Amino acid sequence: MVNLRRDMIQGLVRVRFLHAAALRPVSGVEFSQELATAGHQVSPGTLYPLLHAMEKAGWVKSTGRMVKGKRRRYYRATKKGRNQ
C-alpha cells in the first residue's frame, strides 16, 4: 500500500540532505540536529536507511572520521547527487 505522507517526507529529507551535502561534508548526526532545529523530527530508523540508499544509488559518498572518540560517517554529494 502506498503511504503518500511517508513518501513525501522521505523525498523532502533526501532533497534537503543532498543540498546540505553539496555544500559541505555532513554527518547523519549533524543533519538530524539541523532538522530538529528546523522543527522536524526524523528518527534514525528513517534517516540512516535513506542515507545508505542514496550512497548505494551513487548520489553521495561517505568517509569515516573520529569525532570526540566516536566514529562518524561524513557524506558529500557526488555529481550524480547534485544533478538529482
N, CA, C and O of each residue as an XYZ file, in Angstrom:
336
protein
N       0.842     -1.177      0.000
C       0.000      0.000      0.000
C       0.891      1.245      0.000
O       1.915      1.282      0.682
N       0.503      2.243     -0.753
C       1.255      3.485     -0.856
C       0.967      4.352      0.365
O      -0.189      4.565      0.731
N       2.025      4.847      0.984
C       1.894      5.759      2.105
C       2.420      7.107      1.624
O       3.617      7.380      1.723
N       1.537      7.943      1.109
C       1.909      9.198      0.483
C       2.651     10.118      1.449
O       3.639     10.748      1.071
N       2.183     10.196      2.680
C       2.824     11.074      3.667
C       4.276     10.643      3.907
O       5.185     11.473      3.895
N       4.482      9.355      4.123
C       5.838      8.838      4.346
C       6.729      9.091      3.133
O       7.872      9.524      3.279
N       6.208      8.822      1.939
C       6.988      9.016      0.720
C       7.365     10.484      0.526
O       8.473     10.784      0.083
N       6.458     11.394      0.852
C       6.751     12.820      0.725
C       7.823     13.248      1.717
O       8.747     13.980      1.360
N       7.702     12.797      2.954
C       8.691     13.159      3.972
C      10.064     12.624      3.583
O      11.061     13.340      3.679
N      10.118     11.375      3.147
C      11.406     10.802      2.750
C      11.992     11.557      1.556
O      13.201     11.780      1.500
N      11.163     11.942      0.621
C      11.639     12.706     -0.532
C      12.192     14.057     -0.128
O      13.235     14.483     -0.624
N      11.492     14.732      0.777
C      11.966     16.035      1.238
C      13.268     15.915      2.034
O      14.150     16.765      1.921
N      13.381     14.862      2.835
C      14.620     14.636      3.585
C      15.771     14.391      2.608
O      16.869     14.910      2.807
N      15.532     13.608      1.559
C      16.570     13.347      0.558
C      17.039     14.650     -0.092
O      18.239     14.904     -0.202
N      16.080     15.468     -0.519
C      16.425     16.729     -1.187
C      17.210     17.631     -0.248
O      18.231     18.198     -0.635
N      16.743     17.764      0.966
C      17.426     18.633      1.936
C      18.826     18.103      2.264
O      19.769     18.882      2.402
N      18.956     16.788      2.386
C      20.269     16.216      2.674
C      21.213     16.415      1.497
O      22.371     16.780      1.698
N      20.744     16.184      0.272
C      21.598     16.382     -0.900
C      22.062     17.827     -0.998
O      23.209     18.094     -1.359
N      21.178     18.750     -0.680
C      21.561     20.166     -0.699
C      22.669     20.423      0.324
O      23.674     21.056      0.001
N      22.493     19.940      1.543
C      23.499     20.139      2.590
C      24.818     19.469      2.204
O      25.887     20.048      2.395
N      24.746     18.258      1.665
C      25.953     17.503      1.320
C      26.661     18.085      0.095
O      27.841     17.810     -0.120
N      25.964     18.874     -0.698
C      26.601     19.547     -1.826
C      27.414     20.750     -1.342
O      28.365     21.169     -2.002
N      27.036     21.300     -0.191
C      27.725     22.470      0.345
C      28.940     22.118      1.181
O      29.936     22.842      1.173
N      28.862     20.990      1.913
C      29.931     20.616      2.841
C      29.740     19.158      3.249
O      28.654     18.605      3.072
N      30.786     18.529      3.796
C      30.599     17.180      4.343
C      29.658     17.252      5.548
O      29.799     18.127      6.402
N      28.710     16.338      5.608
C      27.726     16.361      6.695
C      27.499     14.942      7.206
O      27.398     13.993      6.428
N      27.420     14.817      8.531
C      27.150     13.505      9.134
C      25.656     13.367      9.396
O      24.924     14.356      9.423
N      25.225     12.156      9.586
C      23.819     11.907      9.898
C      23.412     12.573     11.202
O      22.307     13.104     11.315
N      24.304     12.545     12.190
C      24.010     13.165     13.488
C      23.826     14.668     13.326
O      22.865     15.235     13.846
N      24.744     15.318     12.604
C      24.641     16.761     12.384
C      23.370     17.107     11.627
O      22.677     18.068     11.963
N      23.070     16.319     10.605
C      21.888     16.581      9.800
C      20.612     16.405     10.626
O      19.676     17.195     10.505
N      20.580     15.386     11.452
C      19.432     15.155     12.326
C      19.229     16.349     13.261
O      18.096     16.759     13.512
N      20.329     16.905     13.774
C      20.243     18.077     14.649
C      19.749     19.303     13.883
O      18.971     20.096     14.414
N      20.200     19.461     12.639
C      19.718     20.571     11.803
C      18.214     20.457     11.578
O      17.487     21.448     11.656
N      17.758     19.246     11.299
C      16.326     19.045     11.095
C      15.547     19.366     12.366
O      14.498     20.007     12.310
N      16.065     18.919     13.517
C      15.395     19.179     14.794
C      15.325     20.674     15.077
O      14.315     21.160     15.585
N      16.390     21.412     14.753
C      16.400     22.862     14.933
C      15.319     23.518     14.074
O      14.712     24.511     14.476
N      15.089     22.958     12.902
C      14.068     23.486     11.996
C      12.665     22.988     12.362
O      11.687     23.343     11.705
N      12.571     22.162     13.419
C      11.271     21.686     13.878
C      10.819     20.369     13.289
O       9.644     20.016     13.387
N      11.742     19.631     12.674
C      11.397     18.341     12.060
C      12.066     17.217     12.827
O      13.277     17.248     13.044
N      11.312     16.254     13.227
C      11.853     15.092     13.931
C      11.878     13.902     12.972
O      10.832     13.432     12.525
N      13.072     13.424     12.665
C      13.248     12.249     11.810
C      14.047     11.236     12.609
O      15.157     11.522     13.058
N      13.487     10.069     12.781
C      14.141      9.046     13.590
C      15.349      8.470     12.856
O      15.399      8.488     11.626
N      16.321      7.960     13.609
C      17.469      7.303     12.976
C      17.036      6.132     12.089
O      17.688      5.837     11.088
N      15.950      5.476     12.453
C      15.434      4.351     11.664
C      14.895      4.774     10.317
O      14.725      3.943      9.424
N      14.623      6.060     10.159
C      14.208      6.612      8.870
C      15.402      7.207      8.141
O      15.585      6.980      6.945
N      16.212      7.970      8.864
C      17.314      8.710      8.246
C      18.410      7.810      7.689
O      18.789      7.944      6.525
N      18.918      6.902      8.499
C      20.084      6.133      8.059
C      19.805      5.187      6.885
O      20.666      5.054      6.016
N      18.658      4.534      6.818
C      18.382      3.756      5.595
C      18.324      4.640      4.346
O      18.720      4.206      3.264
N      17.827      5.891      4.490
C      17.814      6.813      3.344
C      19.243      7.160      2.923
O      19.553      7.187      1.732
N      20.107      7.423      3.896
C      21.499      7.758      3.582
C      22.194      6.591      2.898
O      22.920      6.780      1.921
N      21.973      5.386      3.408
C      22.591      4.202      2.804
C      22.070      3.979      1.386
O      22.834      3.612      0.493
N      20.776      4.199      1.179
C      20.202      4.030     -0.159
C      20.751      5.074     -1.129
O      21.005      4.766     -2.294
N      20.937      6.318     -0.649
C      21.496      7.365     -1.511
C      22.951      7.051     -1.861
O      23.399      7.333     -2.972
N      23.683      6.470     -0.918
C      25.063      6.089     -1.214
C      25.089      4.931     -2.211
O      25.901      4.925     -3.136
N      24.218      3.967     -2.028
C      24.150      2.826     -2.950
C      23.777      3.281     -4.366
O      24.252      2.718     -5.353
N      22.917      4.312     -4.451
C      22.492      4.852     -5.752
C      23.575      5.727     -6.377
O      23.464      6.116     -7.540
N      24.631      6.040     -5.607
C      25.712      6.861     -6.136
C      25.474      8.355     -6.001
O      26.173      9.150     -6.628
N      24.502      8.746     -5.195
C      24.188     10.172     -5.015
C      25.106     10.831     -4.008
O      25.372     12.029     -4.106
N      25.600     10.064     -3.031
C      26.537     10.579     -2.025
C      27.664      9.571     -1.844
O      27.530      8.388     -2.157
N      28.771     10.078     -1.330
C      29.916      9.218     -0.998
C      30.289      9.544      0.434
O      30.288     10.708      0.835
N      30.609      8.509      1.207
C      30.910      8.739      2.624
C      32.356      8.389      2.950
O      32.996      7.575      2.285
N      32.841      9.043      4.006
C      34.153      8.744      4.567
C      33.999      8.696      6.082
O      33.172      9.410      6.649
N      34.781      7.869      6.724
C      34.716      7.746      8.175
C      35.703      8.683      8.854
O      36.816      8.892      8.371
N      35.277      9.242      9.983
C      36.140     10.118     10.785
C      35.877      9.844     12.254
O      34.797      9.401     12.645
N      36.896     10.119     13.053
C      36.725     10.051     14.503
C      36.419     11.457     15.005
O      37.164     12.395     14.723
N      35.332     11.604     15.743
C      34.942     12.887     16.313
C      34.674     12.660     17.793
O      33.744     11.944     18.163
N      35.494     13.272     18.633
C      35.360     13.138     20.082
C      35.306     11.671     20.503
O      34.503     11.295     21.356
N      36.156     10.854     19.907
C      36.243      9.441     20.254
C      35.171      8.560     19.649
O      35.115      7.364     19.935
N      34.310      9.141     18.808
C      33.251      8.352     18.165
C      33.455      8.365     16.653
O      33.842      9.372     16.061
N      33.185      7.221     16.061
C      33.315      7.111     14.609
C      32.052      7.663     13.958
O      30.937      7.277     14.308
N      32.245      8.570     13.007
C      31.131      9.169     12.273
C      31.379      9.028     10.782
O      32.524      9.025     10.331
N      30.314      8.912     10.030
C      30.390      8.887      8.573
C      29.968     10.261      8.070
O      28.904     10.769      8.424
N      30.809     10.846      7.249
C      30.508     12.135      6.641
C      30.219     11.923      5.165
O      30.946     11.212      4.471
N      29.162     12.540      4.701
C      28.687     12.356      3.335
C      28.888     13.629      2.524
O      28.699     14.738      3.023
N      29.280     13.445      1.248
C      29.364     14.528      0.285
C      28.546     14.117     -0.926
O      28.528     12.948     -1.313
N      27.872     15.089     -1.519
C      27.100     14.803     -2.727
C      28.057     14.563     -3.887
O      29.054     15.270     -4.034
N      27.756     13.578     -4.700
C      28.526     13.315     -5.911
C      27.919     14.153     -7.036
O      26.906     14.825     -6.842
N      28.540     14.106     -8.201
C      27.981     14.829     -9.355
C      26.576     14.313     -9.655
O      25.668     15.088     -9.955
N      26.413     13.006     -9.569
C      25.105     12.389     -9.809
C      24.083     12.895     -8.777
O      22.929     13.154     -9.119
N      24.512     13.033     -7.523
C      23.628     13.530     -6.460
C      23.283     14.992     -6.654
O      22.139     15.389     -6.434
N      24.256     15.806     -7.065
C      23.973     17.225     -7.324
C      22.995     17.379     -8.483
O      22.168     18.291     -8.481
N      23.084     16.488     -9.476
C      22.145     16.542    -10.602
C      20.723     16.174    -10.193
O      19.759     16.615    -10.818
N      20.596     15.366     -9.144
C      19.265     14.991     -8.672
C      18.544     16.212     -8.163
O      17.401     16.113     -7.718
